[in-house]
Amino acid sequence: MAKWVFATKNSHKLEEALQICEGKLILEGLAADLPEAPEPYNTLYENALAKASFYYGKLQEPVIAEDSGLFVVALRGSPGAKAARYGGPVRLLETLQGQHERRAYFAAVIVAYWGPNAYRFYTGYCAGHIAYELRGEAGFGYDPVFIPLGETRTLAELGPTWKNSYSHRAQAFQKFLQSVTRFTKAP
């Protein structure tokens, strides 16, 4: 079974990834003493690649890096790739107060990186809309305000079983897992 390091300091993302990848590959988190990777860019692809390159340089072993964002139509795509620095779901609800246009989507980009010229991107999307109030206890980040298309509950109400099967991050990891199985199997 292939072993990869998941380049995140976010314990929630690590836990989610471990659940999604369970039994399919060996996934390890980062050592606590490693510095935080830079995320200076405006796109998920550039930030994911920057993190992967940074941690590969430190570890010299295969790395998976991920960046995700929430894109809100009424805010012309904001907070986007800067969702983690935007101010969270309460600020989002305040910004959208009185706004009827609530469509949004989550996007995730994963990069599997096994060398400076050897990497591959995997993407996942989850369309939906923003709720009018915080709802639910499960999940993290914007989960209490995001209602996926076809659902009436937020990600925080749907919980980890739903999220680990259908979310933007789950879709990107599933694509990665299908690919990694193909290119690591013996002939």
For each residue, the residues with C-beta under 8 A, 3 or more apart:
1: 24 25 26
2: 25 26 62 180 184
3: 25 26 27 28 61 62
4: 25 26 27 28 62 63 64 112 180
5: 27 28 29 30 55 59 61 62 63 64
6: 13 14 17 27 28 29 30 63 64 65 66
7: 30 37 51 52 54 55 63 64 65 66
8: 13 14 17 29 30 51 65 66
9: 30 36
10: 13 14
11: 14 15
12: 15 16 139 140 141
13: 6 8 10 16 17 66 169
14: 6 8 10 11 17 18 29
15: 11 12 18 19
16: 12 13 19 20 160 163 164 169 170
17: 6 8 13 14 20 21 27 64 66 169 173
18: 14 15 21 22 27
19: 15 16 22 160 164
20: 16 17 164 169 170 173 174 177
21: 17 18 24 25 27 173 177
22: 18 19
23:
24: 1 21 177 181
25: 1 2 3 4 21 177 180
26: 1 2 3 4
27: 3 4 5 6 17 18 21 64
28: 3 4 5 6
29: 5 6 8 14
30: 5 6 7 8 9 34 55
31: 34
32:
33:
34: 30 31 55 58
35:
36: 9
37: 7 50 51 54 55 65
38: 50 51 54
39: 47 50 51 67 84
40: 47 50
41: 46 47 50 81
42: 46 80 81 82
43: 46 47 81
44: 47 48 67 68 69 81 107 108 109
45: 48 49 67 109 111 121
46: 41 42 43 49 50
47: 39 40 41 43 44 50 51 67 81 109
48: 44 45 51 52 65 66 67 109 110 111 121
49: 45 46 52 53 65 111 113 119
50: 37 38 39 40 41 46 47 53 54
51: 7 8 37 38 39 47 48 54 55 65 66 67
52: 7 48 49 55 56 63 64 65 111 113 119
53: 49 50 56 57 113 116
54: 7 37 38 50 51 57 58
55: 5 7 30 34 37 51 52 58 59 63 65
56: 52 53 59 60 61 62 63 113 114 115 116
57: 53 54 60
58: 34 54 55
59: 5 55 56 63
60: 56 57
61: 3 5 56
62: 2 3 4 5 56 112 113 114
63: 4 5 6 7 52 55 56 59 112 113 114
64: 4 5 6 7 17 27 52 110 111 112 113 176
65: 6 7 8 37 48 49 51 52 55 110 111 113
66: 6 7 8 13 17 48 51 108 109 110 111 169 172
67: 39 44 45 47 48 51 81 108 109
68: 44 83 106 107 108 109 168 169
69: 44 79 80 81 82 83 106 107
70: 79 80 83 92 104 105 106 141 142 146
71: 77 78 80 104 105 106 107
72: 75 77 78 79 92 96 102 103 104 130
73: 76 77 101 102 103 104
74: 96 99 101 102 103
75: 72 78 79 95 96
76: 73
77: 71 72 73 80
78: 71 72 75 82 86
79: 69 70 72 75 82 83 85 86 92
80: 42 69 70 71 77 83
81: 41 42 43 44 47 67 69
82: 42 69 78 79 85 86
83: 68 69 70 79 80 86 141 142
84: 39 141
85: 79 82
86: 78 79 82 83 91 92
87: 90 91 92
88: 91 92 141 142
89: 92 93 134 141 142 144 145
90: 87 93 94 134
91: 86 87 88 94 95
92: 70 72 79 86 87 88 89 95 96 130 142 145
93: 89 90 96 97 130 132 133 134 145
94: 90 91 97
95: 75 91 92
96: 72 74 75 92 93 99 102 130
97: 93 94
98:
99: 74 96 102
100:
101: 73 74
102: 72 73 74 96 99 129 130 131 132
103: 72 73 74 127 128 129
104: 70 71 72 73 127 128 129 130 146
105: 70 71 125 126 127 128 168
106: 68 69 70 71 125 126 128 142 146 167 168 169
107: 44 68 69 71 123 124 125 168
108: 44 66 67 68 123 124 125 167 168 169 171 172
109: 44 45 47 48 66 67 68 121 122 123 172
110: 48 64 65 66 121 122 123 124 169 172 173 175 176
111: 45 48 49 52 64 65 66 119 120 121 122
112: 4 62 63 64 119 120 122 176 179 180
113: 49 52 53 56 62 63 64 65 118 119
114: 56 62 63 118 119
115: 56 118 119
116: 53 56
117:
118: 113 114 115
119: 49 52 111 112 113 114 115
120: 111 112 179
121: 45 48 109 110 111
122: 109 110 111 112 172 173 175 176 179
123: 107 108 109 110 171 172 175
124: 107 108 110 167 168 169 170 171 172 173 174 175
125: 105 106 107 108 168 171
126: 105 106 146 148 149 166 167 168 171
127: 103 104 105 148 149
128: 103 104 105 106 146 147 148 149 151
129: 102 103 104 146 147 149
130: 72 92 93 96 102 104 145 146 147
131: 102 134 135 144 145 146 147 154
132: 93 102
133: 93 145
134: 89 90 93 131 144 145 156
135: 131 144 145 153 154 156 157
136: 139 143 144 153 154 155 156 157 158 159
137: 156
138: 143 155 156 157 158 159 160 163
139: 12 136 143 144 154 155 156 159 160 163
140: 12 143
141: 12 70 83 84 88 89
142: 70 83 88 89 92 106 145 146 155
143: 136 138 139 140 146 154 155 156 163
144: 89 131 134 135 136 139 154 155 156
145: 89 92 93 130 131 133 134 135 142 154
146: 70 104 106 126 128 129 130 131 142 143 154 155
147: 128 129 130 131 151 152 153 154 155
148: 126 127 128 151 155 158 166 167
149: 126 127 128 129
150:
151: 128 147 148 158
152: 147
153: 135 136 147 157 158
154: 131 135 136 139 143 144 145 146 147 157 158
155: 136 138 139 142 143 144 146 147 148 158 162 163 167
156: 134 135 136 137 138 139 143 144 159
157: 135 136 138 153 154
158: 136 138 148 151 153 154 155 162 163
159: 136 138 139 156 162 163
160: 16 19 138 139 163 164
161: 164 165
162: 155 158 159 165 166 167
163: 16 138 139 143 155 158 159 160 166 167 169 170
164: 16 19 20 160 161 167 170
165: 161 162 170
166: 126 148 162 163 170 171
167: 106 108 124 126 148 155 162 163 164 170 171
168: 68 105 106 107 108 124 125 126 171 172
169: 13 16 17 20 66 68 106 108 110 124 163 172 173
170: 16 20 124 163 164 165 166 167 173 174
171: 108 123 124 125 126 166 167 168 174 175
172: 66 108 109 110 122 123 124 168 169 175 176
173: 17 20 21 110 122 124 169 170 176 177
174: 20 124 170 171 177 178
175: 110 122 123 124 171 172 178 179
176: 64 110 112 122 172 173 179 180
177: 20 21 24 25 173 174 180 181
178: 174 175 181 182
179: 112 120 122 175 176 182 183
180: 2 4 25 112 176 177 183 184
181: 24 177 178 184 185
182: 178 179 185
183: 179 180
184: 2 180 181
185: 181 182
186:
187:
